[in-house]
Amino acid sequence: MPKIRTHKGTQKRFRRTATGKVMRRHAQQSHMLEKKSQKRKRLYGMQHQVAPQDVREVLRVAPYL
């Protein structure tokens, strides 16, 4: 059976933790930062867990994540 190809864009955007959770970056942090509060910008920098309904799709396109 041949190996499954990994979608490289997905591989670069998502990480998997030791416990198996799929993590992602937060959106909205690249522009118009002057009007956003310091707390909001700080939280954008953190990793967030992918929604449970989306995990299956992420792992389908990046099976070796």
N, C-alpha and C positions, 0 to 999 in steps of 0.2 A: 504494500500500500504506500503511495507517495506521501511525502510530507505536505502539510497544509501551509500555504503561504500566509505570512503575517502582513496585515495592512500597516505600512510603515508610519502613516500619519497617526493612526490610532496608537501605535506603540510609543510614539513620542509624547502623546498627550496624557496617557494614563499610566499609573503605577499600581502595583499590587503589594499589599502589606504582608507581613509574615503570617497574619491570621487569615489572609485570603480576601480582605476587603479591597475593592477597586477604588482608587482615589483619583481625583481630577483637580485641576486648577479652577479658580473662580473666574467668571467672566467680568466685564466692565472695568478692568483695572488699567487699561492702556491709554485712555484719553479723558479729557475734561475732569481732571482730578482736583482742580481748584475749588469747585463747589461741593465736593464730597468731604464728609467729616473725617477726622483723623482715625476714629474708631472704625469707620466703614472701610477706609483704605487699608487699615491694618488687617482686617478680617479677609479682605480680598487676597492678601498674600498667602493665606493658609491653604492647605490642601483640604478638599471636601470629599465626602464619600459620594460615589455615584448612586443615583436613585436605584432602588431594588428592581424596578421594572426595566431599567436600561442595562443592567449588569450582563444579562445573557447576550445581548447584541454586541457589547464591547468584547466579550470573551469569544464570540463567534468569529469576529474579524481579526482578533489577536489571540489565538489559542495558547501561545507560549508566553503570554504576558507575565 
